[in-house]
Amino acid sequence: MGHHFINRRQFSRSLLAASGAALFVNSLYKAMAAEGNTAFPSIGDTVKLEGPPRKITLAWSADSICTAAFPVAQQKGFFKKYNLDVNFIDFAGSVDQMLETMSTGKADGASGMALRWLKPLQQGFDVKLVAGLHSGCLHLLAPQNGTIKTLADLKGKTIGVGDIGGPAKNFFSIRFKEIGIDPEKDVNWRQFPEDMLPLALKRGAIQAAGLDDPLAYLFQTKNQLITVDSNMEGKWQHVACCVVGLRGSLIRKEPMVAKAITQAILEAGQWVHHNKMEAAKMFEPYAPKVSAQILAAILETEGTHEQSVGKQLNKDVTFYADELKKIGVFPQSLNSETYANKVTQDLFAG
């Protein structure tokens, strides 16, 4: 999907007009209690920020359904509940640029894929990961009528990805390593523009394609593809795929504001889990070529309930670092626990 830009002030004013936050939050907590086994973290009591609403700027990708919690937090009043006045920047640059935007104070926070953020965070950006927002997102697709049905079937074959150093290539390299296939020697990787991957599959230039939602879902349904593997398989379904990061200076100087932002986003993410169709309708203006029904179907494929903070988030990042060492993204000398302690922040300890 292409980017859909909107005036930031207009966006903020229109969405902040939403009311009835208490009603929605009470309904949310009732649903959470009824479900019982949903993996929502304990995020403590509601932070009370005194005085006028605290102005916050968050960066997001306005064409990615994975960030649905951001507009939901506005429209359903979760930011308002925490006395936050939030403006959004639709950010289409590189991860390094986004992290730099936060480090320099041009944005207070953002959300993105863990596997896209973890390597750049080694560079020392003043950004801390504070929460895992949900699991899911990554898919390895192959033609429905082809011979590729499992990861093992791809030994000696060629896989197409949109970014040779991106999350899909790294994640499925990890998955190959798990079953004893060398992802560099036993599998070939080719980079294509993402919108060309279905054509590359059709022409036989590649035998599978690795990519993330929403394109993965759209390509699969339009081109009769099957999911060979995804990060909703096995232990990975319990590891946060997308994370929330905040600028380090905000956490140090205004820890209660940092906590309020995180609570609001996580509560919105929980609401999305229980109200996928309504969340999809809220997100539809940012994906004008895709219907709310399709957006809701994408949310159904993702483990939007798998959130993490504090020790669990630290454990997830340590796990990611260990796995990235196995495929050479991180050096073997990296101490994964030390790295996780450096790039995560527990806002809810004590």
SULNORLIN-V655393 format. One record per backbone hydrogen bond with DSSP energy under -1.0 kcal/mol. CO is the residue of the C=O (numbers start at 1). NH is the residue of the N-H. Records with the same first field share a line. If there is no record, write none. Layout:
BEGIN
CO->NH  NH
END
This chain:
BEGIN
7->11
8->12
9->13
10->14
11->15
12->16
15->18
20->24
21->25
22->26
23->27
24->28
25->29
26->30
27->31
28->32
29->33
30->34
31->35
32->36
35->37
38->40
39->307
54->85
56->87
57->108  109
58->89
60->91
61->64
64->67
65->68
67->70
68->72
69->73
70->74
71->75
72->76
73->79
74->77
77->81
78->82
79->84
80->83
83->54
85->56
87->58
89->60  91
94->98
95->99
96->100
97->101
98->102
99->103
100->104
101->106  107
102->105
108->247
109->59
110->245
112->243
113->116  117
114->118
117->121
119->122
120->123
121->124
125->127
126->248
128->246
129->345
131->244
132->308
134->241  242
137->213
138->231
139->211
140->228  229
141->209
142->226
143->146
151->154
152->155
154->157
157->188
158->207  208
159->190
160->210
161->192
163->166
166->170
167->171
168->172
169->173
170->174
171->175
172->176
173->177
174->178
176->181
177->180
182->186
186->156
188->159
190->161
193->196
194->197
196->200
197->201
198->202
199->203
200->205  206
208->160
209->141
211->139
212->216
214->218
215->219
216->220
217->221
218->222
219->223
220->225
224->144
226->142
229->140
230->233
233->236
234->237
235->238
236->239
241->114
242->133
243->112
244->130  131
245->110
246->128
247->251
248->252
249->253
250->254
254->258
255->259
256->260
257->261
258->262
259->263
260->264
261->265
262->266
263->267
264->268
265->269
266->270
267->271
268->272
269->273
270->274
271->275
275->279
276->280
277->281
278->282
279->283
280->284
283->286
284->287
287->290
291->295
292->296
293->297
294->298
295->299
296->300
302->304
303->135  306
305->307
308->132
309->312  313
310->314
311->315
312->316
313->317
314->318
315->319
316->320
317->321
318->322
319->323
320->324
321->325
322->326
324->329  330
325->328
331->334
335->339
336->340
337->341
338->342
339->343
340->344
343->129
END
